[in-house]
């Protein structure tokens, strides 16, 4: 045990929690707009049924209310070919026109109302299962109903990991 006890540092200060690759959460709002939120705080939680989750800052509550209205969202995994667009999404998170601004194409989902992002190499169509308020974040859990994978995708020839929002350096 450490000799000194103290209040835990924020994850971005401690270096203890390593962020994941940035993914893009797509959903629709009540007006039918295709909206996009980037996140590097996501994970896989179960296999039967397949459950995935992500957190989103509550300051985006008005924007991501569409997930609750449509009861669905998609998790879209870009590869490094779209690194510049993902960086733009991270810098401009919260904009209603982010999908268009970043040059991404929304396509209708097959199992849910939320769109998939056509340019991404993996798309997970998810039905909302639970939303938990956790301080300044909401934690969203969904069941994966359908998976789309680029036919040429495999872990050997696509780089899907890069720095998270915390790691980007403006330049």
N, C-alpha and C positions, 0 to 999 in steps of 0.2 A: 504494500500500500504506500502511496505517496506520503511524504512527510507533512506536506502542507495541504490543507483543504481550502477550497475557495469556490466561489460561484462559477459555474461552467462558462467558458467563453462562447460567443456566438460561433456556429459551425464555420463560417468563413474566416474567423480569426484563429481558430485552433489548429487547422490543418488535419483534424481527425476524421472529418467526413469528406470523402472525395466525391465530387459531383459526377453524374453520368453524362453520356452524350445528350446533346440537346435534341429533343423531339418536338414535333408540332402538333398541338391539340386543335382539331377542327370541329366546328359545330355550327348550328344555325340559330338565329334568334327569331323572335316572334314575327319579324318582317320578312323572313326567308333569306336574310343575308348570310353568306358563308363567312364565318369569322375564324380567326386563328390566334392562338396563344402559344408562345414557345415555353418550354420548361426543361430543366435538367434534373428535376426532382421527381422521378418516376420509378416504378418497380413492378415486378411480377410477384403475385401473392398466392396463387393457387393454380392447380392444374385441372381439377374436376369439381366445379367448373373452372375455367381459366379466368382468373381475376387479375386485373391490373389496376394501378392507381397512380395518382400524381397529385401534387399540391399546387395551389395557385394563390397568389397574394390577394387578400380581400379587397385591395384597392381596385382590382379589376372586376369586382362583384357585378356591377351593372353590365359589363361586357359579357361575362361568362354565365349570366343568368339563363342564357339560351340552352345551356346543357341541361338545366333543370326543366325548362319548358318543353324541349324536344325529347327529354329522357334518354339522350344519346350523345355520343361524341366519337371521334376517331383519334387514334394515336398514329402519327405518321413519322416514319424514320427516314430522314434525308441522309445522303452520304456526302462525302467531302466535295463532290462536284457542285454542291449548292451551299458551300460554306459562306460565301459572301451574302447570299439571301438569308441564311440563318442568322448571321451577325446583324443584318438589318432588322430582322424580326425581334431580336433581343434588344436592340437599341430603341426600337419604336413600339415595343409591347404596349398593348392597350388601345392601339389605333383600330378603328372599325374597318379601314381599307387595307389592312396589313396583307391579306392574301394577294390582292392586286398589286400593291406597292412592291412586294417581294418577287413578283413575277410567277407566283404559283397558280396552278389551275385546279379549281374545285371540280370534282366529278361526283355524281350521285353515288351514295352508298347502296349496296344491295340488300343489307339487312337492317339498316337504321336510317333515320332521317338526316343524320349528319353527313357532310361530304367527306370524301377522301382527297388527299393532295396527290394529284396525278404524278408529279415529278418524284415522289418519294419511293424508295425501294421496298419498303414494308409499310402496309396500312392495316391497322386493327380496327374493325368496326365494333363498338362497345355500347352496351346498354347500361345506363346509370343504375347502380345498385345502392350506393350510399354516399352521402356527403357529410363530412364531419368538420365543424368549425373548431379550429385550433389556433386561438390567438389571432395573429395577423394573417393566417393562412387558412384556407379550406382544403381538406383532403378529400379527393374524389375517387371513389372505387367503382369500377365497371366490369361487367362480364363480357369477355370477347365472344362475339357471335360469328364473326367471319374474319378471315385473314387473307390479305392479298400480298403476294410477294413477286417482285420483278423476276421474270424467268431466268435472267442471267445473274441474279444475285447469289453469292455465296460468301462466306466469311473470309475466304482467301483473297477474293479480288475486289472487295469493296471496303473502304475505310469508313466506318460509321461512328467512330469515336473522335471527338475533338474537344477542345476546352469548353467549359461551361461559361455562362454569363460572367461568373466571378473571375474567370481566367482571361477574358478578352482584354487585350490592350488596344486602346484606340491608337490609330496611326495613320 
